Amino acid sequence: RARLQLILRGRRVGLSLAQIRQVLDLHNPADQDAAQNAVALRAFQQRIAALSQQREEVVGAIETLEAACARLEAHLQH
């Protein structure tokens, strides 16, 4: 059950299946080492950067649409 939750959580944040497998491997103490931790950390940081970029793009798109709506509303009122 814990493995399934990790898989679902990984998919929800956009990790690839390979990245999810790395996370699952970290939960097996027999396979855990510093190199695996470093790989997982790097994957997580890359995903954070990608999501941050997407957030900036979404915010920009929302601002553009809000400005367009404001112009259209003003035009309709005149």
DSSP file (Angstrom, degrees, kcal/mol; ACC not computed):
  #  RESIDUE AA STRUCTURE BP1 BP2  ACC     N-H-->O    O-->H-N    N-H-->O    O-->H-N    TCO  KAPPA ALPHA  PHI   PSI    X-CA   Y-CA   Z-CA
    1    1 A R     >        0   0    0      0, 0.0     4,-2.2     0, 0.0     5,-0.2   0.000 360.0 360.0 360.0 -40.8    0.0    0.0    0.0
    2    2 A A  H  >  +     0   0    0      1,-0.2     4,-2.2     2,-0.2     5,-0.2   0.891 360.0  52.6 -63.7 -38.7    2.8    2.4    0.8
    3    3 A R  H  > S+     0   0    0      2,-0.2     4,-2.4     1,-0.2    -1,-0.2   0.914 108.3  50.2 -62.7 -42.6    4.4    1.7   -2.6
    4    4 A L  H  > S+     0   0    0      1,-0.2     4,-2.8     2,-0.2     5,-0.2   0.908 109.4  51.1 -62.9 -42.1    1.1    2.5   -4.4
    5    5 A Q  H  X S+     0   0    0     -4,-2.2     4,-2.5     1,-0.2    -1,-0.2   0.903 110.3  49.3 -62.5 -41.1    0.8    5.7   -2.5
    6    6 A L  H  X S+     0   0    0     -4,-2.2     4,-2.5     2,-0.2    -2,-0.2   0.908 111.6  49.4 -63.9 -41.1    4.4    6.7   -3.5
    7    7 A I  H  X S+     0   0    0     -4,-2.4     4,-2.4     2,-0.2    -2,-0.2   0.946 113.3  45.6 -62.6 -48.5    3.6    5.8   -7.1
    8    8 A L  H  X S+     0   0    0     -4,-2.8     4,-2.3     1,-0.2    -2,-0.2   0.898 113.2  49.9 -63.3 -41.1    0.4    7.9   -7.2
    9    9 A R  H  X S+     0   0    0     -4,-2.5     4,-1.6    -5,-0.2    -1,-0.2   0.906 110.6  50.7 -63.8 -41.7    2.1   10.8   -5.4
   10   10 A G  H  <>S+     0   0    0     -4,-2.5     5,-2.9     1,-0.2     4,-0.3   0.910 111.3  47.3 -62.8 -43.0    5.0   10.7   -8.0
   11   11 A R  H ><5S+     0   0    0     -4,-2.4     3,-1.3     3,-0.2    -1,-0.2   0.896 107.6  57.6 -64.4 -39.7    2.6   10.7  -10.9
   12   12 A R  H 3<5S+     0   0    0     -4,-2.3    -1,-0.2     1,-0.3    -2,-0.2   0.856 109.6  43.7 -61.3 -35.6    0.6   13.5   -9.4
   13   13 A V  T 3<5S-     0   0    0     -4,-1.6    -1,-0.3    -5,-0.1    -2,-0.2   0.395 122.6-105.7 -92.7   4.5    3.7   15.7   -9.3
   14   14 A G  T < 5 +     0   0    0     -3,-1.3    -3,-0.2    -4,-0.3     2,-0.1   0.688  61.2 158.3  88.2  18.8    4.8   14.7  -12.8
   15   15 A L      < -     0   0    0     -5,-2.9    -1,-0.2    -6,-0.2     2,-0.0  -0.485  41.7-116.7 -73.9 147.3    7.7   12.3  -12.1
   16   16 A S     >  -     0   0    0     -2,-0.1     4,-2.4     1,-0.1     5,-0.2  -0.314  28.3-106.2 -73.3 166.1    8.5    9.8  -14.8
   17   17 A L  H  > S+     0   0    0      1,-0.2     4,-2.4     2,-0.2     5,-0.1   0.879 122.8  54.0 -62.1 -36.4    8.2    6.1  -14.1
   18   18 A A  H  > S+     0   0    0      2,-0.2     4,-1.8     1,-0.2    -1,-0.2   0.907 109.2  47.8 -63.7 -40.8   12.0    5.9  -13.9
   19   19 A Q  H  > S+     0   0    0      2,-0.2     4,-1.9     1,-0.2    -2,-0.2   0.893 110.4  51.8 -67.5 -38.8   12.1    8.6  -11.3
   20   20 A I  H  X S+     0   0    0     -4,-2.4     4,-2.7     1,-0.2    -2,-0.2   0.906 106.8  53.9 -63.3 -40.3    9.3    7.0   -9.3
   21   21 A R  H  X S+     0   0    0     -4,-2.4     4,-2.7     1,-0.2    -1,-0.2   0.901 105.6  53.4 -60.7 -39.5   11.3    3.7   -9.4
   22   22 A Q  H  X S+     0   0    0     -4,-1.8     4,-1.5     2,-0.2    -1,-0.2   0.915 109.2  48.8 -60.6 -41.9   14.3    5.6   -7.9
   23   23 A V  H  X S+     0   0    0     -4,-1.9     4,-0.8     1,-0.2     3,-0.3   0.928 111.1  49.6 -63.5 -44.0   12.1    6.9   -5.1
   24   24 A L  H >< S+     0   0    0     -4,-2.7     3,-1.0     1,-0.2    -2,-0.2   0.896 107.0  55.5 -61.9 -39.6   10.8    3.4   -4.5
   25   25 A D  H >< S+     0   0    0     -4,-2.7     3,-1.6     1,-0.3     6,-0.3   0.835  99.6  61.4 -61.6 -32.1   14.3    2.0   -4.4
   26   26 A L  H 3< S+     0   0    0     -4,-1.5    -1,-0.3    -3,-0.3    -2,-0.2   0.768  96.5  60.1 -66.4 -24.1   15.1    4.6   -1.7
   27   27 A H  T << S+     0   0    0     -3,-1.0    -1,-0.3    -4,-0.8    -2,-0.2   0.411  88.4  80.6 -85.6   3.7   12.6    2.9    0.5
   28   28 A N    X>  -     0   0    0     -3,-1.6     3,-2.0     1,-0.1     4,-0.8  -0.889  68.4-161.4-108.1  99.2   14.4   -0.4    0.3
   29   29 A P  T 34 S+     0   0    0      0, 0.0     3,-0.4     0, 0.0    -1,-0.1   0.759  86.4  63.5 -55.1 -27.5   17.3    0.0    2.9
   30   30 A A  T 34 S+     0   0    0      1,-0.2    -4,-0.1    -3,-0.1    -3,-0.0   0.813 111.6  36.3 -67.4 -28.1   19.2   -2.8    1.3
   31   31 A D  T <4 S+     0   0    0     -3,-2.0     2,-0.3    -6,-0.3    -1,-0.2   0.469  91.4 115.2-101.1  -3.9   19.6   -0.9   -1.9
   32   32 A Q     <  +     0   0    0     -4,-0.8     2,-0.3    -3,-0.4    -6,-0.1  -0.497  32.8 147.6 -78.2 130.9   20.0    2.6   -0.5
   33   33 A D     >  -     0   0    0     -2,-0.3     4,-2.1     1,-0.1     3,-0.2  -0.947  59.3 -96.3-150.1 172.8   23.2    4.5   -0.9
   34   34 A A  H  > S+     0   0    0     -2,-0.3     4,-2.5     1,-0.2     5,-0.2   0.850 119.2  56.8 -62.3 -36.4   24.5    8.0   -1.4
   35   35 A A  H  > S+     0   0    0      2,-0.2     4,-2.2     1,-0.2    -1,-0.2   0.919 108.0  47.1 -63.5 -43.1   24.6    7.8   -5.2
   36   36 A Q  H  > S+     0   0    0      1,-0.2     4,-2.6     2,-0.2     5,-0.2   0.908 111.6  51.3 -64.3 -41.2   20.9    6.8   -5.3
   37   37 A N  H  X S+     0   0    0     -4,-2.1     4,-2.7     1,-0.2    -2,-0.2   0.912 109.8  49.8 -61.4 -41.8   20.0    9.6   -2.9
   38   38 A A  H  X S+     0   0    0     -4,-2.5     4,-2.4     2,-0.2    -2,-0.2   0.900 110.8  49.4 -64.5 -41.1   21.9   12.1   -5.1
   39   39 A V  H  X S+     0   0    0     -4,-2.2     4,-2.3     2,-0.2    -2,-0.2   0.932 113.3  46.3 -63.4 -45.8   20.1   10.9   -8.3
   40   40 A A  H  X S+     0   0    0     -4,-2.6     4,-2.6     2,-0.2    -2,-0.2   0.917 111.9  51.0 -63.6 -43.6   16.7   11.2   -6.6
   41   41 A L  H  X S+     0   0    0     -4,-2.7     4,-2.6     1,-0.2    -1,-0.2   0.922 110.4  49.5 -59.7 -44.6   17.5   14.6   -5.2
   42   42 A R  H  X S+     0   0    0     -4,-2.4     4,-2.3     1,-0.2    -1,-0.2   0.907 111.0  49.7 -62.1 -42.6   18.6   15.9   -8.6
   43   43 A A  H  X S+     0   0    0     -4,-2.3     4,-2.1     2,-0.2    -2,-0.2   0.912 111.8  48.3 -63.1 -42.7   15.4   14.5  -10.2
   44   44 A F  H  X S+     0   0    0     -4,-2.6     4,-2.4     2,-0.2    -2,-0.2   0.921 111.5  49.5 -64.4 -43.6   13.2   16.2   -7.6
   45   45 A Q  H  X S+     0   0    0     -4,-2.6     4,-2.3     1,-0.2    -1,-0.2   0.891 110.4  50.7 -64.0 -39.2   15.0   19.5   -8.0
   46   46 A Q  H  X S+     0   0    0     -4,-2.3     4,-2.4     2,-0.2    -1,-0.2   0.901 110.5  49.2 -64.3 -40.3   14.7   19.3  -11.8
   47   47 A R  H  X S+     0   0    0     -4,-2.1     4,-2.7     2,-0.2    -2,-0.2   0.892 109.3  52.3 -67.4 -38.3   10.9   18.7  -11.4
   48   48 A I  H  X S+     0   0    0     -4,-2.4     4,-2.5     2,-0.2    -2,-0.2   0.926 110.2  48.9 -60.8 -44.5   10.6   21.6   -9.0
   49   49 A A  H  X S+     0   0    0     -4,-2.3     4,-2.2     2,-0.2    -2,-0.2   0.914 112.1  48.1 -62.1 -43.2   12.3   23.9  -11.5
   50   50 A A  H  X S+     0   0    0     -4,-2.4     4,-2.3     1,-0.2    -2,-0.2   0.916 113.0  47.5 -64.8 -43.0   10.1   22.6  -14.3
   51   51 A L  H  X S+     0   0    0     -4,-2.7     4,-2.4     2,-0.2    -1,-0.2   0.876 110.1  53.1 -66.4 -36.8    6.9   23.1  -12.3
   52   52 A S  H  X S+     0   0    0     -4,-2.5     4,-2.1     2,-0.2    -1,-0.2   0.911 109.5  48.8 -63.5 -42.1    8.1   26.6  -11.2
   53   53 A Q  H  X S+     0   0    0     -4,-2.2     4,-2.1     2,-0.2    -2,-0.2   0.917 111.2  49.8 -63.0 -43.9    8.6   27.5  -14.9
   54   54 A Q  H  X S+     0   0    0     -4,-2.3     4,-2.6     1,-0.2    -2,-0.2   0.896 108.2  53.7 -61.7 -39.7    5.1   26.2  -15.7
   55   55 A R  H  X S+     0   0    0     -4,-2.4     4,-2.7     1,-0.2    -1,-0.2   0.919 108.0  49.8 -61.5 -43.2    3.6   28.2  -12.8
   56   56 A E  H  X S+     0   0    0     -4,-2.1     4,-2.3     1,-0.2    -1,-0.2   0.900 111.5  49.1 -61.9 -40.7    5.2   31.4  -14.2
   57   57 A E  H  X S+     0   0    0     -4,-2.1     4,-2.3     2,-0.2    -2,-0.2   0.896 111.7  48.6 -66.1 -40.1    3.8   30.7  -17.6
   58   58 A V  H  X S+     0   0    0     -4,-2.6     4,-2.6     2,-0.2    -2,-0.2   0.919 110.6  50.5 -66.0 -43.5    0.3   30.0  -16.2
   59   59 A V  H  X S+     0   0    0     -4,-2.7     4,-2.5     1,-0.2    -2,-0.2   0.920 111.3  49.3 -60.6 -43.5    0.4   33.2  -14.2
   60   60 A G  H  X S+     0   0    0     -4,-2.3     4,-2.2     1,-0.2    -1,-0.2   0.903 111.0  49.2 -62.1 -41.8    1.4   35.1  -17.3
   61   61 A A  H  X S+     0   0    0     -4,-2.3     4,-2.5     2,-0.2    -2,-0.2   0.902 110.8  50.2 -65.0 -41.1   -1.4   33.6  -19.3
   62   62 A I  H  X S+     0   0    0     -4,-2.6     4,-2.8     2,-0.2    -2,-0.2   0.926 110.4  49.8 -62.9 -44.5   -3.9   34.4  -16.6
   63   63 A E  H  X S+     0   0    0     -4,-2.5     4,-2.2     1,-0.2    -2,-0.2   0.905 111.2  49.4 -61.5 -41.5   -2.7   38.0  -16.5
   64   64 A T  H  X S+     0   0    0     -4,-2.2     4,-2.2     2,-0.2    -1,-0.2   0.925 113.3  46.1 -62.8 -45.4   -3.0   38.3  -20.3
   65   65 A L  H  X S+     0   0    0     -4,-2.5     4,-2.6     2,-0.2    -2,-0.2   0.887 111.0  52.2 -66.3 -39.3   -6.5   36.8  -20.3
   66   66 A E  H  X S+     0   0    0     -4,-2.8     4,-2.3     2,-0.2    -1,-0.2   0.908 110.2  48.9 -63.5 -40.8   -7.6   39.1  -17.4
   67   67 A A  H  X S+     0   0    0     -4,-2.2     4,-2.2     2,-0.2    -2,-0.2   0.907 111.6  49.3 -64.5 -41.4   -6.4   42.1  -19.3
   68   68 A A  H  X S+     0   0    0     -4,-2.2     4,-2.5     2,-0.2    -2,-0.2   0.908 110.7  50.3 -64.5 -41.6   -8.2   41.0  -22.4
   69   69 A C  H  X S+     0   0    0     -4,-2.6     4,-2.8     2,-0.2     5,-0.2   0.912 109.2  51.5 -61.7 -42.6  -11.4   40.4  -20.4
   70   70 A A  H  X S+     0   0    0     -4,-2.3     4,-2.3     2,-0.2    -2,-0.2   0.910 110.9  47.9 -61.9 -42.4  -11.1   43.9  -18.9
   71   71 A R  H  X S+     0   0    0     -4,-2.2     4,-2.4     2,-0.2    -2,-0.2   0.916 113.3  47.9 -64.4 -42.6  -10.7   45.5  -22.4
   72   72 A L  H  X S+     0   0    0     -4,-2.5     4,-2.3     2,-0.2    -2,-0.2   0.903 111.7  49.6 -65.6 -41.1  -13.7   43.5  -23.7
   73   73 A E  H  X S+     0   0    0     -4,-2.8     4,-1.5     2,-0.2    -1,-0.2   0.913 111.9  48.6 -63.6 -41.9  -15.9   44.5  -20.7
   74   74 A A  H  X S+     0   0    0     -4,-2.3     4,-0.7    -5,-0.2    -2,-0.2   0.902 111.5  50.1 -63.7 -40.9  -14.9   48.1  -21.1
   75   75 A H  H >< S+     0   0    0     -4,-2.4     3,-0.7     1,-0.2    -2,-0.2   0.889 109.8  50.7 -65.1 -39.3  -15.7   47.9  -24.8
   76   76 A L  H 3< S+     0   0    0     -4,-2.3    -1,-0.2     1,-0.2    -2,-0.2   0.783 105.6  56.7 -70.0 -26.8  -19.1   46.3  -24.1
   77   77 A Q  H 3<        0   0    0     -4,-1.5    -1,-0.2     1,-0.2    -2,-0.2   0.631 360.0 360.0 -80.5 -13.6  -20.0   49.0  -21.6
   78   78 A H    <<        0   0    0     -3,-0.7    -1,-0.2    -4,-0.7    -2,-0.2   0.436 360.0 360.0-102.6 360.0  -19.6   51.8  -24.1
